[in-house]
């Protein structure tokens, strides 16, 4: 969890999920592609990770599968330095992520900053990714998953704390509020999926942004605000992502395995 950029204390905060709320697609995916290009791991490693993610999605979300996905991801960067990953992350932001930020969500973020609110990104992505996006957008900081590193700044392959996912997002927001005097009842939260429900429910002004159908229905049932910043084609594409997307992931994994076998 990164809060090293804390500024003057404010009573109101806005919490933004990152993937598909602020940034189109999965931010960590683009970092992983860049790390692979820099020789951090082999195509075979990515393929195995993709297959495991696909199984996790098909058979459902539970602690056992989350632990396995987390362990696989952490192993990919074990032995590499934080400095290396951060340097590559800067390039990924400039080349890819900056172009994938939803203008509408960015405008909301900037409006909160202009109103004097604290703005925090809350994401399951590594803190190196969440913190980078927060800095580039002028946000207060990021509450994110923290890969452990040793005194020399080298990743150990373990996690420092818990994955910033689901209920963990709400816990992190509450902990931050207790430390800094944020009034959650007056605060805002933005998210796109059911993984963000606990965070949305923790504030007085929740808003579903670019929401998946289940969250959209829940938001309307609860009287929460709903915003849509995707063009119609993107909305239609996401409807099939939960099923068809994993077929694509399996195809990608197979392709990578074939490539790896030829090496």
Phi, psi and omega in degrees: 000126184248119175226031184288350180257021182300133183252207178300141183290135179237154180274345182240140177225159173236127182251125183243122164297158184259294188293121179071356172259308179257319182244130178292123180088192183262114182299321182293330178302317182290326175294318180299319178299318180292321179296321177297318180297333179268009174081019179293326180205170185270162176302325180299323179295317179296319181298315179297320180294319180296318179297318181294319177298320180296317178297319179299320181290320183290317186269358174107165184264120174211169186299322182298312180293320179300318180298320180292315179299316180300314182298318179298316182295317182294325179297332183293333182251357180303134180092349177262161185266152176300321181300317179300311183296318180295321179296316178292323178300321178300318179294319179298320179298311183296320186275331189232300191297321181300331181275351185251007179282131179289121181303323181295316179291321177299321179296322176298314180301314181293327178295321177294317178298317180296332179277000179085015179277151166288145178232121182237133171273136182235111191212147174284349177296160178301150182299333177296326178281310181299317180294322179297311180298319179299314180297315184295331181265000179077016180287167182292320181175191183225138170255112191212174176289135185246107172290135182288144172224158182274186184296338179269005180077028179250132181295137182269343185091006177244173182253141174260096185095207184249163175294133181280080190217139175059234183298336179298330179296317179293320179299318180295320179295319179293319178298317179297317180299319180294326181282327191247357179082019176291136176267103184295330180294332178265359187266173187235153173215145183229130179205165186244349187222173179297338176296343182260001186300316181298319178295315180298320182288346184278349184242167180280341183230077179278150180215125175274122183243128180052043194287144169292158187306319183295319179291322179300316179295317180296318180299316180294322179295327181268357181075024179279156176293148178229127178236146179229119182242005178269146172293157184308322181295323179292322180297316181295321182296322183290332181304325181264004187289330184292330179257300184295329181299327181281336170296317178297321179297319178296319177298317180297318180297316178300317179299316180294321179298319179297318179298317181296323181295333180279352183272000000 
